[in-house]
Amino acid sequence: MGLALQYKRECAAMRKAAIFIISLIFVILIALIGVIMFDRFKKPTHPPERATGEIIKLPSPSFISNTSIEQALRQRRSIREYKDEPLTLNELSQLLWAAQGITAPPKYRSAPSAGALYPLEVYVINGEMEDLPKGVYRYLPREHGLVKIAAGDRRAALSQAALNQDFVRQAPVVLGITAVFERTTVKYGERGIQYVHMEVGSAAQNVYLQVESLNLGTVFIGAFHDDKVMEVLELEEPEVPLCLLPVGRK
């Protein structure tokens, strides 16, 4: 009887130990899942607010034109020579709306974005425009406006950063598209990097087609020193430049 009782006690102790270990493993698994889910769906990061000045409202974009999508696609070419003429605010408004403008409130934009997370930012490097002082501006899609980042004509410095491509300096306006990758990778992991590069292609193509509709010209530039472009645009990590789009009259 003594041995049997001892055996029962040992079995009970072993069951309790097994239950404890299984419970501990279960708790650890739940905690790990919670950490993974929190990291996956936590609020996306945003670039630091580097300008808090007055918002410059842009003219409302137009939603009709005399150029069909088919015509714009057929005629689209990369243009590297521009007339020495300024652009208008109406033209700039249309270009920025095409790149990242709001098409369905409160946030849906003209270019597709994985998970509607919108990692892209658009900048205007203005050297010669009507009714807009020379400087660097960030586009605000929800306000359809601009906020000033820096004063002065920075096209020469931007041209140097872009391996001395002269048409960057000669274009009256250059659009710079940047990205905060974490806005997308926080949900999609490393795969989100590819999604961001897909998105900048979509936004740039929108600009190409809009430029054709306005009888302007542009060219997609990806050859530049990232750190030097960041200096010109006064970017701060984690925001990085992806492309430049000089725009001018053909």
Secondary structure, 3 states (H helix, E strand, C coil): CHHHHHHHHHHHHHHHHHHHHHHHHHHHHHHHHHHHHHHHHCCCCCCCCCCCCCCEECCCCCCCCCCCHHHHHHHCCECCCCCCCCECHHHHHHHHHHHHCEEECCCEECCCCHHHCCCEEEEEEECCECCCCCEEEEEECCCCEEEEEEECCCHHHHHHHCCCCHHHHHCCEEEEEEEECHHHHHHHCCHHHHHHHHHHHHHHHHHHHHHHHCCEEECCECCCCHHHHHHHHCCCCCEEEEEEEEEEEC
